[in-house]
Amino acid sequence: MTGVDQRDRERAGMSVSGTVVLSLDAELNWGFHDLASVPIDRTSAARESWLDVLDLLDEHGIPATWAVVGRLFSEASVDADFDHPVGGKWVGRSKRDALPDAGWEGRDLIDAVHDSDVDHEIGSHSYTHVEFGDPETSREIAATELQRSVIAAERYGIDLESFVFPRNDVGHRDLLADHGFTTYRGRAPDRWYEATPLRRLGKLAAFTIGTAPPPIVDPVVDEHGLVNVPASMYLFTFEGPVRNAVGTAFGDPVVRQVELGLERLRTRNRGVLHLWLHPNNVTTERDRTRMREIVSLIADYRDRDALAVEPMRGIARRVRTDE
């Protein structure tokens, strides 16, 4: 893109024809071992949920980016002593005892994704789920997390291209480029109700009456040459008692929002609808119903309206080629 100022590239983004991207934060126990309270329903069903979501995507031929915590590649014990800069402050915190023993390793689950007939991408979700934007996460810690993730994947035969920041806490992006990554999932754009004093009420109204479809985002090449594919919508953002009340009266509000987003993408025929979740979000029959409806909608729009569906690396490759 000779002659175009870097700031213009960041501001304008890069045009991509209408594409759906689905990314999954695949972490098992590693997503929870630093938390004060552990959601046992999600951790105890995490392995089964991973395979349920994979089977659903494979049934409809929907490729996704599985952003895997690098420690899941390892067959070593979680108690293994290795020279991570954060040491016992992070790796092996006391919450281990409250988490399922089977949730620390995931080679069999990674094998299932890798061996699928669908062209899924295996990306990175760091090595031990360290938050990159945390002030206590030094450059040394971030570099170690990336280096160990890359080595673990290379031993498995995978060259990592895409990165999903744990808890979407973006930081140390320059180190991603230094370790061979080409793209990451950026933060979702603010929606109108995010700025309202009654944020929860605005969100309820938007989901109930369908006034705010999820944003269609444009990939952006940042100052480090990385392709930022921002999130559009977290598929389990609307939970608890409010979900129960709204769902009973109006049907699943998240499914309706996804359909609005797909329709907007179809009419616009440009940009990306980037949906994301954790496999361990899918723990109940109602959760599985939501995912079946969403994946079926994506497949319908793909087959009927020729919308593309591809992992994050596909977007990055197209953007970098166009550049």
N, C-alpha and C positions, 0 to 999 in steps of 0.2 A: 504494500500500500504506500508506495513511495510518494512523498509530497504531502501526505496527510499528517497534520500535527497529532502527536500522541494524545493530547487532551481531547481532540475532536473524536478520535477513535473511542475513547472511554465514554464520552458523552453521547455519541450517536449510536453506539452498538453496531452489531453486524446483522444484516438481514438474513433470516433463515425462513424458508417456506414452512407452512404450518406443521408443527411437530409436537407430539406428546412425548414427554420424558417422565419416566417413573424411576425414582431412586429410593433405595431402602437402606436404613441404618442397621446393619447386621452386627449385633454386639453381644448377645446373650448376657451373661452376668456382668461383663465388663462395663455395661452402660449404667450399672447401679451400685458398684462396690464402694463408691465414695459418698453415697447418699445417707442421710440420717434415717430415712424410712424407706424400706424396700417393698415394692409392689409385688407381693408373692404370687398373685394371680398371673402376672406377666412373666415372672422369671420361671415359675414352675412349668409353664406351658410353652416356653420360648422355642425349644427344639421342635416340638410338634407344629407350632405356628409357622416356623421357618419353612418347613416342608409343605404345609397346607398352602401357603402363599405361592411357593414355587410351583406346586402342582396346578394351581389356578392359572398362573401366568402361562405355563407351558400348554395347558389345555386350549388357550386362546391364541397361542403364538405371540405373546407380548414380551419383547425383550426389555430388561431392566438393568440398571446399575445397582449391583449389590456391593455397597460400601462396607467392607469387612474389617473389624478390629484385627490387627495383625497378629495379636497373641493367640487368636483362634487357629492359626496355621500350625502352632507349636504343639508337639505331643509331650512336651515336658510338663512336669507338675507345676501347678500354680505357685507352689512354694519354692520353686527353683530360684536360686540366688544368682542374679545377674546384675551387671554394673550399670543400672539405669540411674541417671542423675537424680531422680526424685526418690529413689530407694524406697524405704518403708513408709514414707509419707504418702505414697500413692499405690504402689504395687503391693498387694497383699494387706489392705487395710482390714480392720477388725470385722467389717461387715461380711467377710467371706463366710463366716459360720452361719449366717442367715440365708445364704444363697445356695441353690442346688449344686451338688458336686459335679453334675454333668454339664453345667453351664460355663465351664472354663475352657473347654476345648471344642473345636468345631470342624476338624478335618473332614469328617464324614458329610457334614452339611455343605461345606465348600465343594467337596467332590460332587454332590448332587447338583449344585449350580453349574459347575464346570462341565459336567458330563451331559447336561441337558441338550436336547436337540435344538432348543431355541438359543439364539446367539446373545446370551446374557453377558454383561460385563462384570468382572470382579474388580472393584476399586478399593480404595483405602478409607478407613474411618479412624486413622491413627493406629498406634500399636497397643496402647493400654487405655484409650479413651480419655486422654488428657485434654483439657480445654485450652486451646491455643490462644484464646484471647484473654485468659486469666493473667493478671499482673504477675502472679507467682510462676507462670510458665516462661522460663528464660529461653533464650535462643538455643542454649545447649540442650535443654530438655526437648524443645520442639524438634531440633535437628536429630536427636537420638530417636525420638518417636518415628520420624520419617525414615531415617536410615534403617531401623530395624524392621519397619513395615516393608520397605523395598526388598530387603534381603530375604525376609520370610516368604514374600510372594515369588521372588526369583527362584528360590529353592523349589518352589512348587511348580515353576515353569510359567509364571505370569509376569508380564511387564505392566506395572501400574501406570495408569494415565489419569484417572479421576480421583478426586479427594473430596470427602464430605467431612466438614469440621464437627467434632463432637459437640453436641448441644448447639450447633450452628454458631459457635463462638469463634468468629473469624480472627485470625492473627498469624503473623509470621508468613505471609504469602510469598515473600521472596524466597524463603527456604523451600517452598513447594517447587518452584522453578529449578532451584539448585539440585533437587533430588529427582528430576525427570518428569514431574507431573505436568500435565498440559491444561487441566481444567479443574474447577471446583464448583460446588454448589454455594452460591452466594445467598445473602439474606433476602427474604421476600420483600417486595415493595410495600410500603404502608398503604393500607386501604382507608377509605374515608372515615370509618368508625374508629380507627386507631387513635385519631386525634381528638375525639370527643371526650368530654368529661365523664360521660356515662358510657364508657367504652363497652362494657358488657351488654348494656341495653341496645347500643347501636349494632353490635354484633348479632344479637338475638333478632333484631328487626331485619338485618341484611339476610340472614340465613332463612328466616321464616317466610318473608315475602319475596325473596329472590331478587333483591335490588342490587346486589354487588357480586357479579361473577368474579371468580379468581382472576388476577391479572395475567394477561398474556405478556411474557417477558421477552426481551431481546438479549441474546448473548453479547457480552461486552469483553473486549480485550483490555486487560488492565495494564498497569505500568510495568509489570514484570513479564508481560507476554503471555499470561495465562488467560484462558477463556473462562469468564465468570458466567455460569448458567444459573441465574437466580431462581430460587424457589417461587412457585406460584401459590401452593396450598399444601398444608399438612392435613392429611386425610383423617386424623383423629384429634382435631382441634376443638371439637364441639361435643363434650362428653358430660357425664354426670346427670343430675336431676333435670337440667334444662333440656338435654338431649331427649330424655324420657318424655317430657311434656310436649316438646315440639314434634318429636317423632310420632307420638300417638295421634296428634291432631293433623299433621301435614305430611307425614312420611319422612324418611331420613333426609335431614337438611343438607348433609354433606354430599349425598348422591345427587341431589338437585343442583347444588353448586357446581359439581363436576360437570353435569350436563350443560349448565349455562356456560361454563368455560369452554367446553368442546364446541358448542354452537358458535360462540364468539370466535374461536380459533378457525372454524370452518368458514365463516363469513369474511374474516380478515385474511385468511390464507397466508399468514406471515407470523413469525414469532414462535414462541415455545410455551406450552402449558406444562409446567414442571410440577408434578405431584410427588409427594413423598410420605413415607411412613416408616415405622419399625416393624419388622415381622412380628415382634412380640406384642404389638397392639391388637393382634387378631386372636382373641382368647375365648370369645363367646360365639354362640350361633348367630347372634345379631351382628357381631363384628364380621363374621364370615359372609353373612348375607350382604352387608355393605360392600365388601370387597368383590363379591361375585357380581353385583350390580354395576360397580364402577368398571371393573375389567371388561364386562360385557359391553358397556357403553363405549369404551375405548375401541374395542374390536369392531363394533358396529360402525363407528365413524371412520375407522381405518378402511373397512371393506366397502362402505357405501360412498364415502366422500373423499377417499384417497388421502386422508391425513396420514402423515408419516408417524411411526412410533419407533424410537431408537434410544439407546443409552446415551449418557453424557458424552462418552468419548466420540460418538458419531457426530454430535453437534460440534465438538471441538475440532474434529478433523475437517469438517466442512468449512467452518469459520477460518481456520488457519490456511486451508487451500485457497479460499476466496481471497484472503488477505495477500 
